[in-house]
Amino acid sequence: MGTAGEVRHWNAHVNGITLHVAEQGPADGPAVLLIHGFPQLWLSWRHQMAALAARGFRALAPDLRGYGDSSVPDDPAVYTILHIVGDVVALLNHLGLPKVLVVGHDWGAQVAWHLCLFRPDMVRAVVPIGVPFFPRGPNPVTESFAGRDGLYIMQFQEPGRAERAFARYDVATVLKKFYSIEMDDITAPPGVEIIDFLEARSSPLPWITEEELGQYAEKFQKSGFTGPINYYRMMDTNWTLTAPWQGAKIMVPAKFICGDKDIGLKSFGTEQFVRSGAFKSFVPNLEVVIIEGHHFLQQEQAERVNSEILSYFNKFTGEKA
């Protein structure tokens, strides 16, 4: 398998901010960009980075803006999908990488899909995990979910609301509550804050050690949750900004991976969309793989996800891998 080498950390000053990047593998290997989700960090890719590096790939995992050791701008308006994808494009340009392989999870999957939508010339192939590509709907997100105040997306809209609720708990507990999400957990009863409704498992989660949870908590203690929550606060703005791509298809080769018990798959009609021909009509060059597991799949089922990623990317790199 070869040696994966140590994880290297560095900062890139791009797009008006600083991005912290974790890197593993040979600098001349085929580049794989790994984009994390909410509420995560580059660390969520620790298993994939080692596996990719061992196969000769150059794994690059940034902390997105608002997260970890990257910049945390104050203005909610700079957390649109155009800003986030812009950061990724600027990072790739900074590295002199005209075209890369991309993996994304949760919000990172959204970023990966939109990178393919906005800049297909920069993506050889993409593996989004947990969140399919949803075509732009007829209404803004909050209009679509009107009357569902218990839904976490709606509770995240009001500036300061979620942060005040989160502050009732220590940071590690907040994270553990999200990491413990299972079926029917994303909508709180009337008048209840989502963070109060979520239950943190009393036993350790099987896919994360207490030491790893502590690493996450240390970074979120420093950076806070406002940056990450601002991604949700910009969802209606994103709907407005993406009007030029209404009806556009994603032509980049894509392999979508999802856990069969992922709350996202079981909500919003997602499973029917994914299993029907509708998804493929918007992403014609698509493979769908649904495996056993929940939402934080690349950590929970690391070996299986690694295998799916490597087998797919080998098609695009040949003997280089």
C-alpha positions in Angstrom: 0.0 0.0 0.0 3.0 2.4 0.4 3.4 4.9 3.2 0.8 7.6 3.7 3.2 10.0 5.5 2.2 12.5 8.1 -0.6 15.1 7.8 0.8 18.5 6.9 -0.9 21.7 7.9 -0.6 25.1 6.2 -2.6 28.2 5.5 -3.5 29.8 2.1 -4.4 33.4 1.8 -7.1 33.3 -0.9 -10.3 35.1 -1.9 -9.8 37.7 0.8 -9.6 35.2 3.7 -7.2 32.6 5.2 -8.0 28.9 4.7 -6.4 26.3 6.8 -5.6 23.2 4.8 -4.6 19.7 6.0 -2.7 17.6 3.4 -1.5 14.1 3.2 0.2 12.1 0.4 2.7 12.8 -2.3 2.7 16.4 -3.6 2.9 15.1 -7.2 0.0 12.6 -6.8 -3.4 13.1 -8.4 -5.1 15.7 -6.2 -8.3 14.9 -4.3 -10.1 17.8 -2.6 -12.1 16.8 0.5 -14.9 19.2 1.6 -16.3 18.7 5.1 -19.9 19.4 6.3 -21.7 20.7 9.4 -20.6 20.7 12.2 -17.3 19.2 11.1 -13.7 20.1 10.2 -10.9 18.7 7.9 -10.6 16.1 10.7 -13.7 14.3 9.4 -11.6 13.1 6.5 -8.8 11.5 8.6 -9.6 8.0 7.4 -10.0 8.9 3.7 -6.8 11.0 3.7 -4.7 8.1 5.0 -6.3 5.7 2.5 -5.9 8.1 -0.4 -2.3 9.0 0.5 -1.4 5.3 0.8 -2.6 4.8 -2.8 -0.5 7.7 -4.1 -3.1 10.4 -4.1 -2.6 13.9 -2.8 -5.4 14.5 -0.3 -6.3 18.1 0.5 -8.8 18.9 3.2 -9.5 22.5 4.0 -11.4 23.9 7.0 -14.2 25.9 5.1 -14.6 29.6 6.0 -16.2 29.9 9.4 -14.7 26.7 10.6 -11.7 25.6 12.6 -8.4 27.4 11.8 -9.8 29.2 8.8 -11.1 32.8 8.8 -14.4 33.4 10.5 -15.8 36.6 8.8 -18.5 38.4 10.9 -20.8 39.3 8.0 -23.5 36.6 7.3 -23.7 37.8 3.7 -20.2 36.4 2.9 -21.3 32.8 3.5 -23.2 32.3 0.3 -22.6 29.3 -1.9 -20.8 31.6 -4.4 -18.4 32.6 -1.6 -17.7 29.1 -0.5 -17.2 27.7 -4.0 -15.1 30.8 -4.7 -12.8 29.9 -1.8 -12.4 26.4 -3.3 -11.6 27.7 -6.8 -9.2 30.3 -5.3 -7.5 27.5 -3.3 -7.1 25.3 -6.4 -5.7 28.2 -8.4 -3.3 29.0 -5.5 -2.0 25.4 -5.8 -1.8 25.5 -9.5 -4.3 22.7 -9.9 -6.5 23.2 -13.0 -8.5 20.0 -12.5 -9.0 17.8 -9.4 -11.0 14.9 -8.0 -13.5 16.1 -5.4 -15.3 14.4 -2.4 -17.8 16.3 -0.2 -20.0 15.4 2.7 -23.2 17.2 3.9 -22.7 20.9 3.3 -19.4 19.9 1.6 -21.5 17.8 -0.8 -23.5 20.9 -1.6 -20.3 22.8 -2.2 -18.9 20.0 -4.4 -22.1 19.8 -6.5 -22.1 23.6 -7.0 -18.4 23.5 -7.9 -19.4 21.1 -10.6 -22.3 23.4 -11.6 -20.2 26.6 -11.7 -16.8 25.3 -12.8 -17.1 21.8 -14.4 -13.8 22.5 -16.1 -12.1 22.1 -12.7 -13.5 18.7 -11.7 -12.5 15.4 -13.1 -15.0 13.4 -11.1 -17.0 14.0 -7.8 -18.1 11.8 -4.9 -20.7 13.6 -2.9 -21.7 11.8 0.4 -25.1 12.1 2.1 -26.6 15.1 0.2 -27.8 14.6 -3.5 -27.9 17.5 -6.0 -31.3 19.1 -5.7 -32.3 21.2 -8.6 -33.3 24.8 -7.8 -36.9 24.8 -6.7 -39.7 27.3 -7.6 -39.5 29.0 -4.1 -36.9 30.1 -1.6 -36.1 27.5 1.1 -37.8 29.2 4.0 -41.0 29.6 1.9 -40.9 25.9 1.1 -40.6 25.1 4.9 -43.1 27.8 6.1 -44.9 26.8 9.2 -42.2 24.3 10.3 -40.6 26.3 13.0 -39.3 23.1 14.7 -37.1 22.2 11.7 -33.5 22.9 12.4 -33.1 24.8 9.1 -35.8 27.3 10.1 -34.5 27.7 13.6 -31.1 28.5 12.2 -32.5 31.5 10.2 -32.9 34.0 13.0 -29.6 35.7 13.9 -28.4 34.6 17.4 -31.2 32.2 18.1 -29.4 29.0 17.7 -26.2 30.4 19.3 -28.1 31.4 22.4 -29.6 27.9 22.7 -26.2 26.2 22.0 -24.6 28.3 24.8 -26.7 26.3 27.4 -24.3 23.4 26.8 -20.6 22.8 26.6 -19.2 22.6 23.1 -18.5 18.9 23.2 -22.1 18.2 24.1 -23.4 20.4 21.3 -21.3 18.4 18.8 -22.2 15.1 20.3 -25.9 15.9 20.0 -25.5 16.5 16.3 -23.3 13.5 15.8 -25.9 11.3 17.6 -28.7 12.3 15.2 -30.9 9.4 14.1 -34.3 9.1 12.5 -36.9 11.8 13.1 -34.4 14.0 15.0 -34.3 17.1 12.8 -37.7 18.6 13.8 -38.3 19.7 17.4 -41.8 19.9 18.9 -43.5 23.3 18.9 -41.7 25.8 21.2 -38.6 23.6 21.7 -35.2 24.5 20.4 -33.6 21.8 18.3 -30.5 21.6 20.4 -32.6 20.9 23.5 -34.6 18.3 21.6 -31.5 16.4 20.3 -30.1 13.7 22.6 -26.4 13.1 23.1 -25.7 9.4 23.5 -24.5 8.6 27.0 -22.1 6.0 25.6 -19.3 6.9 23.3 -20.2 7.1 19.6 -18.6 4.1 17.8 -16.9 6.1 15.1 -15.3 8.9 17.1 -13.0 8.6 20.2 -13.2 11.0 23.1 -9.8 12.4 22.1 -11.1 13.1 18.5 -14.3 14.7 20.0 -12.0 16.8 22.1 -10.1 17.9 19.0 -13.4 19.0 17.3 -14.6 20.7 20.5 -11.3 22.7 20.9 -11.7 24.2 17.5 -15.4 25.0 17.8 -14.7 26.6 21.2 -12.4 28.9 19.5 -14.3 29.7 16.2 -17.9 29.4 17.6 -20.9 28.2 15.7 -22.1 31.5 14.0 -20.0 31.0 10.9 -21.3 27.5 10.2 -24.9 28.5 11.0 -24.6 31.4 8.6 -24.4 28.8 5.7 -28.1 28.1 6.6 -28.9 31.8 6.9 -27.8 32.3 3.3 -30.0 29.5 1.8 -32.7 32.0 0.5 -29.9 34.2 -0.8 -28.4 31.2 -2.5 -31.7 30.5 -4.2 -31.7 34.0 -5.6 -28.1 33.9 -6.7 -28.4 30.6 -8.5 -31.2 31.7 -10.8 -28.8 31.7 -13.8 -28.4 27.9 -13.4 -32.1 27.2 -13.2 -32.6 23.8 -14.9 -28.9 23.3 -15.5 -27.6 19.7 -15.4 -24.3 18.6 -13.8 -22.3 16.8 -16.5 -19.3 15.9 -14.3 -19.0 12.2 -13.6 -20.5 11.6 -10.1 -20.8 8.8 -7.6 -23.3 9.5 -4.9 -22.8 7.6 -1.6 -25.4 7.6 1.2 -26.2 5.7 4.4 -29.5 3.8 4.3 -30.3 5.3 7.7 -29.1 8.8 6.9 -31.7 11.2 8.3 -31.3 13.3 5.1 -32.2 10.3 2.9 -35.3 9.7 4.9 -36.5 13.4 4.9 -37.9 15.8 2.3 -38.7 13.1 -0.2 -35.0 12.5 -0.8 -35.1 8.7 -0.9 -37.7 8.7 -3.7 -35.8 11.4 -5.6 -32.5 9.4 -5.3 -34.0 6.0 -6.1 -36.1 7.2 -9.0 -34.8 8.5 -12.4 -35.3 12.1 -11.3 -31.9 12.4 -9.7 -30.1 11.0 -12.8 -32.1 13.4 -15.1 -30.1 16.3 -13.4 -26.8 14.4 -13.1 -26.7 12.2 -16.3 -23.3 10.6 -15.5 -24.3 9.3 -12.1 -23.7 6.2 -10.0 -25.7 5.8 -6.7 -24.4 3.6 -3.9 -26.5 3.2 -0.7 -24.7 1.4 2.1 -25.5 0.5 5.7 -25.0 3.5 7.9 -26.1 6.9 9.2 -25.2 10.5 8.3 -21.5 10.8 9.3 -20.8 7.9 6.9 -17.1 8.5 6.0 -16.3 8.1 9.7 -18.8 5.5 10.6 -18.1 3.2 7.6 -14.6 4.4 6.8 -13.3 1.3 5.1 -16.4 0.8 2.9 -16.4 4.5 1.9 -12.7 4.4 1.2 -13.2 1.4 -1.1 -16.0 3.2 -3.0 -13.9 6.3 -3.4 -10.8 4.6 -4.5 -12.5 2.2 -7.0 -14.2 5.2 -8.6 -11.2 7.5 -8.8 -9.1 4.7 -10.2 -11.2 5.0 -13.4 -9.9 8.5 -13.9 -6.3 8.1 -12.9 -5.4 4.6 -14.2 -1.9 3.4 -13.2 -1.2 6.7 -11.3 -3.2 5.4 -8.4 
